[in-house]
Amino acid sequence: MDKLLDYYTVTAERDSGFWIGLPVATGKNVGRSEWQSLMDDDPDHFQLAELTAAELTGCPTEDDEVLVERAVFVTWSDEMLQ
């Protein structure tokens, strides 16, 4: 059975690669193998990230050291969505 990942979106600065703001949960899940296939086709936008709860919320928590793999769709700051 394919592992399900929480699906997030984030905007990033193209020059530095740094995220602008916190990742936003979409409320959806995606299969890890499906996401990896999308990553193979478009690694700039489809990424896997291991994040702590603090990185998702911006606030320290008791689980700060627990990394959880997430599916992250990146929109670059210089892109215009149509």
Buried (B, 14 or more C-beta within 10 A) or exposed (E): EEEBBBBBBBBBEEEEEEBEEEBEEEEEEBBBEBBEEBBEEEEEBBBEBEBBBBBBEEEEEEEEEEEBBBBBBBBBEEEEEE
